[in-house]
Every structure is written in C-alpha cells, then in structure tokens.
Amino acid sequence: RPQWRAMHQAYVATMVSGRERLVGLDWGAIAVEPYQLVPLMRASRHATPRLLIADDTGLGKTAEAGLVLRFLAQRHRAGRVLVVTRAAPDPRRWQRELWLKFGMDFDVLRDGSDFLQRRRRAPTVNVFAQSPRLVASMTLLSRQVFLDELRQAPPYDVIIVDEAHNVAQRGSRTKRLVVLARTLAARSSQG
C-alpha cells in the first residue's frame, strides 16, 4: 500500500499541477513512467537526499538517477558529481546516456595513463578537482593512488554508485572496493 500511494502521488503530481512542479521532467529524451518519479519525489522532500534505487533490471534505474540528478542540478545542488560504475564499457555508457537523455556533460576518467596525463597537465591540482562532473569505474578508483587522491579532493555534491552491491562488505576481509565505499561515504557526508 505505501508503494502504491507513493507511485500514485507521483503520477498525480505530473497530471494535476503539471510537470513544472517537478522541474527536470520536461527536458530529456525519456518516456517517464509514474513509478520512476518516486525517487525524484523523495529527493525533493529532503535537503540532502540519500537514495538507494534498487529496481529490477530494465526498469530504468539510470533514468531515475538522471531525473534526480537533473532536479538537483537545476537547484544548484549538483555542482560536483561523481558517477562510479563497473569497468568498461559502463563509464562511457553513463556518459553517453547522461548527455543524450539529460543534456548533462560528464568527463570520463578512463585509466591510469589518463590519470597521469591529467596530473602532468595540472601538477598542483587534485585530479578529482579538475572535472566537476566525472564518471569512473570502481575498479579504477579502488586502486590506492586513486583512493589517496579522492580522499584529498573537494567533496562531491552528488555521488551515484551503479551496481552498489559490488562495494558491499562480504566476509571478514576488507576489500579495496569496501575501502572505496567508505571513502565515498566520507566524501559525501562532508558536502
């Protein structure tokens, strides 16, 4: 019943008062389903929203995250954004989808040589401070050199972790991806 009520409220919000109430829905190359508005409605109620979007495969989690991101960006609450994905081709896929569907331009941190090239270009500037909107793979970010740089970077306004179950603690060993998750959590709580 609570899920139905939330979906119904999201649907009614788009029909009764028009989409101007939920800015971010008029722009984009997506067909929005009422259930995809639930995360957006929840984000609109909180000053610092923290959401876990865990729908089944193919139901539009990327679109839901994009809607929330666009909503926050239009309210100047998403100046610095980090999208953490699985390894290739996911970083490029996220970059392409955020551009095509939401008009948001993101840079991709491709690999270690890309990191070193950015470091040489601006040796005194933190690599993660050079691009306000960045997509990178969790495998890349879990390396110690990237973790160290990430810890020293300015905090992010929004962090999206695709396939977040990959950064969960499993067993008694602390894996690098778990360290990455803890680093990201610390970085987002500072903002």
N, C-alpha and C positions, 0 to 999 in steps of 0.2 A: 504493500500500500504506500509506504513513503516514497519508493522509487517511482511508482505511477504518479503520485502527486507532484514530485519534482519535474517529471517529464511533462506533465500536463501544464504546470506553471510556466515552463519554458516555452511550450507551444503557444499558450495564451499570450505570453509576452510578445511573441512575434506577430500575433494576429490582432490583438486589441489595440495596443499603443503603437504599433508599427515597429519597424526594426531600429528606428533611431534611438530607442531606449537601450538597446544592446549594440552600441557602435562597434563596427568591425564585421558585421554580417552583410552589409551592402556591398562591400568590396571583396572580390575574390572569385576564383573560378571553381567554386564548390557548390554542390547542392546540399544544403544543411538539413539534416533530419532532426526532429524535435529532441530525441534523446542526446544528440550531440551538443545541445545547448546547456545541459545540466552542469558540466564542469564550468562553463562560462558564467552561469548564474551563481554558482558557488564562489567563484573567484571575484565576482562583482560585489559580494557581500563582505569581503574581508580586506583590510588594509594591506596585509602581507599574506596572500593566499599560499597555501601549500596543498597541492593536489596530487593524488595518485589516480591516474586514469588507467584502469585495468580491464578494458573491454576485450571481448573475444577477437580473434584475428579477422581482419577485413571489415570491422565496424567503424573505422575512421578515427583511431586514436591520434594519428598525426594531424588530421583535420581539427580535432578537438583541441589539441595542444596549440595549433596555429591560431584558432579562434581566440583562445585565452591570451596568447602572446600578442596578437593584434590589438585586442582590447586593452591590455596593459600598456602597449606602446603608444596607443592613441591618448592615453592618460599620462604620458611621460613617466611611466613606471617600469620601462624596459629598455633603458639606455644601454646597459651592458648585459648581453645574453650569451650563454654558453649552452650549446646542444651537444650532448655526449651520446654517441651511438656505438653500435657494434662496428667491427672493422669493415673495410671496403666491401661493397660499394655504398654502404649506408650513409657515410658523411656526404657524398655527392648527391645521393637521393634526397636527403633532408634539405640540402642547399637548393636543389632544383625545385622541390615542392614548395618550400617557403617563398621562393621567388615567384613561381608560376601561379600559386594559389593565393598568396597574400601580399605580394609585391614587396617582400622584405629581403634585402640583400645581405647575405652571410658569406663570410670568408671561410675557407676550409684549411685547417692545419693538416697537411697530407701525411707527412712522415718526419723522421729525424733530420733528413737533409733540408727539408722545408723549414724546420725549426732553426737549424744552424744558419740558413740563409737569412732568415728574419733577424737572428741575433747579430749577424755581421752588418746588416743594413742599419740597425739602430742598437749598437752595443750597450748603451746605458739605459735602454728602455725595456722593461719586462715584456717578454714575447706575448703574454696574455693581455697586456695593456695596449698593444698595438692595434688590435681589431676589436671594436666594441661588440660586434656580432660574429661569433666564431662557432664552427662545427668541428669536432674532433672525435676520434674513436677512443673508446675506453681502454683499449689495448695500448694505444699510444700514450694516453695520459697516465696510465698506471706505471710507466717507467719512472725511476727515481728522479731523473733530471727534470722531467715534466712536472712531477709532483712538487719538487722543490720550487720550481718557477711558479706553479699555480698557487702555492701557499703564500707567496710574496706578492701576488697580483692584487690589484684593487678588487673589491668584492663585486660579485655579479648581482644584478637586479633579478634576473631570472635564470634558472638552470633547468634544462629539460634533459632527463636521462631516459633514453629509449631503451627498452628491454632492461629495466631497472633490476629485475631479478638476478641479472648477471653480477651485480655488485653486492649481493647479499652475503652475509657471513654463513659459511657452511662448515660444520665441524669445529674443531678447536684451533685450527691453523688460521692465522690472519693472512689472507691473500692480498696481493697488490691491489686488486680491484676493490677490496673492502677498504683498504687504506685510501684509495681514490674516493670512495663514497664518503668516508669520514672527512676527507679534505674538502669535498664539495659541500657537505653539510655545514662545516665550519665557515666556509667562504660565503654561503648564502645567509647564514644567521648574522653575519656582520653588517649586511646591507640594510 
